[in-house]
Amino acid sequence: MWALLIILLIAWAGLAVFGFVIEGLLWLAIIGVVLFLITLVIGILRARAATEE
């Protein structure tokens, strides 16, 4: 599961960087940042849930 989260985080970060590099794709950068943050929060919440059990 952690491997999937890490792969997703890398993919979203790549999209964000690509969007910032090409100014016409600023919307892609915004989507990349939002998806990165959502994936990070989900990963943290699942890790906390697993340690509480």
C-alpha positions in Angstrom: 0.0 0.0 0.0 2.8 2.4 0.8 4.4 1.8 -2.6 1.2 2.9 -4.3 1.0 6.0 -2.2 4.6 6.9 -2.9 4.1 6.3 -6.6 1.0 8.5 -6.6 2.8 11.3 -4.7 5.7 11.2 -7.2 3.2 11.3 -10.1 1.3 14.3 -8.6 4.5 16.2 -7.9 5.6 15.6 -11.5 2.4 16.9 -12.8 2.7 20.0 -10.6 6.2 20.7 -11.7 5.3 20.2 -15.4 2.4 22.6 -15.0 4.5 25.3 -13.4 7.2 24.9 -16.1 4.8 25.4 -19.0 2.8 28.5 -18.1 -0.1 27.6 -20.3 -0.7 24.5 -18.1 -1.0 26.3 -14.8 -4.3 24.4 -14.3 -2.3 21.2 -14.4 0.0 22.4 -11.7 -3.0 23.3 -9.5 -4.5 19.9 -10.0 -1.2 18.2 -9.3 -0.8 20.1 -6.0 -4.3 19.4 -4.9 -4.0 15.6 -5.7 -0.6 15.5 -3.9 -2.1 17.0 -0.7 -5.2 14.7 -0.8 -3.0 11.6 -1.3 -0.7 12.7 1.5 -3.6 13.2 3.9 -5.1 9.9 3.0 -1.8 8.1 3.6 -1.3 9.8 7.0 -4.9 8.9 8.1 -4.5 5.3 7.1 -1.1 5.1 8.9 -2.7 6.5 12.1 -5.7 4.1 11.8 -3.3 1.1 11.4 -1.3 2.0 14.5 -4.4 2.6 16.7 -5.7 -1.0 16.2 
